[in-house]
Amino acid sequence: MTLPPNLQSQLEDLELYPDRADRIEALIAIGEEFRNPNRTEFPREESCRVPGCESEAFVGWNAAGELAIAIDNPQGISAMAMAQILLQGVRGATVEQVRAIPDDIIYTIFGRELSMGKSMGLTGMVRMVKQEFAKTA
């Protein structure tokens, strides 16, 4: 299986930042691009809550039938960066391509220095995106 083309492109772009400090700056910039849907656009239902995510993340489908991710902690820049990467990365992807995303892709993106809490939350977000796509199959 191959990754969604948009996600693969983003991973290739991040490879241009082998220096950890530069990569962090790039990820912060990606997180700043994230547009958090308001509660009218995407209600925060308990069934959509990402388990273990310290940034109060929610994953599901909005009223327009588009994948939506909400991050309710304004300090959750890692979660916002991951949400932005996933939203862009799965755009136009097939269910099979989304299923091929490894749960540990967070380490490819952020490195192995993540805290256990962040690792669990970001991995949970990846899993929920995959689960939501699986529902459309």
N, C-alpha and C positions, 0 to 999 in steps of 0.2 A: 504494500500500500504506500501511496505517496501522500505527503502532507498537502493541505490546501495550498494552491499556488500563491495566494496572497500572504499566507503565513510563512511559507518558505522564503518569499522575497524579503519579508521583515527580518527573518533570522539571518539572512545573508547581509542585510544592511547593518544589523547589530554586530556581525563579525568584523565590521570595519573599525570597531572600538575594542581592540584587545586589551588596552589599558583599563583597569578597573574604574579609576576615577572618571575617565572619559565615558565609559559605558554607563556609569551612574548618572552622569549629566544627560546623556541621551535618553535614558529611561525616565528621568524627571521630566524632560521635554515631552516625551510621549504621554506621560501621565497628565500633563497640563493640557493636552489636546482633548482629553476625555470630557464628554458632555454628559453630566449626570441627569437622567430623566427625572422630572418632578413626579410627585405621587399621583398626579392625575394621568400623566403619560404612562406610568408603570407603577401600579400599586405594590407595596411591599407586603406580600403575603408570606406567612410562615413557611408554606410549602416551597417557596422560591428562595428562602434564606440559604446561603452557602454555609454548611456546617463547619465550625472551627475557624471561621474567618473573623479576625479581630476588627476588621474594618466595616462590619455590618454590610456584607455584599449580598445581592439578590440577583438571580438569573432566571429569565423566563421570556415569554413572548409578549410584546405590547399589543395594543388594540389594532395596530396596522399589520400585525402578523410578522413583525421583525423581531429578531433576537434583541433582547434588552438586558443590560447589566446596570445595576444601581449600586453605588458605593455611598453609604450614608455617613461615614467618618471622613470629615474634611482633611484629616491628617493622613489618610490612607493612600499615599502616593504610589506605593508598590502595587496595591490593589487596583488603583486607577490606571496605572501603566499596563498591568496585565489585562484589565478589562478592555482597554483601547486596542491592545495587540490582538486579543481574541475577536473583538467585534470587527476589526478590519480584516483579520486573518481568515475568518470563516465566511466572509462575504462572497457569495457566488459558489461556495464549496458544496460538494455532494455529501450526503450522510456518510458514505464510506470514507471520504477524505477526512471528515471531522473525527470519525471513529479512530482513524490512524494517528491522531495526535497523541503522543505519549504523555501520560500523567506527569512524568518528570521533566517535561519541557521547561518547567520553571527554572531548572538548574542551567539549562542552555541559555536562557534569557538573563537570569539574575546572578548566576554563579552559585557555588556551593556554600557561600558564607551566610546564607539566609538563616534566620533564627527558626527554631522548630515551629513556633506559632505562625510565622509568615509562610513557611513551607506548607504547613497544613492548610491554611486558608487559601493560598494561591492554587495548590493542588486541587482543593475542593472546588474552586471556581472552574478549573479546566474540566474536571469530572462532570460538573453540572451542565456545562455547555455541551459536552458530548451526550449527556443524558437527554437534554432538551432536543438536540438534533435527532437522536434515536427515536423520539416520540413521533417525528414527522415521517418516519420510514413506513 
